[in-house]
Amino acid sequence: MSETPKPRRNWLALAPLAAFLALAGVFLVQLMSDRDQRELPSALIGQKAPSTDLPPLDPTASIGIRDADFVGKVTLLNVFASWCVPCRDEHPFLVELAKDARFRLVGLNYKDKADNAFGFLNDLGNPYAAIGADESGRAGINWGVYGVPETYLIDKAGVIRAKFVGPLSPEAFKAKLEPEIVKALSAG
């Protein structure tokens, strides 16, 4: 009587399952962590603001955004677009924020058509001291924009001190950006 050989288990066939379980574990750990998912790291924090030379959104205006705009004063650069729903949510707060004389609020209109941006600003008000048009999105890439809205704090020396991702609210401003603004103002 001959014995039938026992089937050999092919461990290699289980490799995809093992890889899937490992990835699922990594994702689960990230989801369960206490880290705020909106706080995306930026390699630009502590670095000079990227070279920026954007034409004004309004061709009849003489003010776009240039490198010189980030030197000598504390600046908040808000990246927005007319097609961005969260930008509409944060806009009333930006209109109020523009009244704060401690800093200059400028806008970077990201991947937008000028007519649409004008409509957006006409409907909601224009809080910006200057607006640069970035229709191609190239400047946004240089700034490390993940999406809109995003707000960057640039100190008097032209160095990026903070980045806030998502719609800015009074609570978020007070907790995240205002302490950094105070530091930027008190630094030489």
Helices and strands as residue ranges (DSSP letters): G 11-14, H 15-32, E 53-54, E 65-66, G 67-70, E 75-80, H 85-97, E 104-110, H 114-124, E 130-134, H 138-143, E 150-154, E 160-165, H 170-172, I 173-177, H 178-186
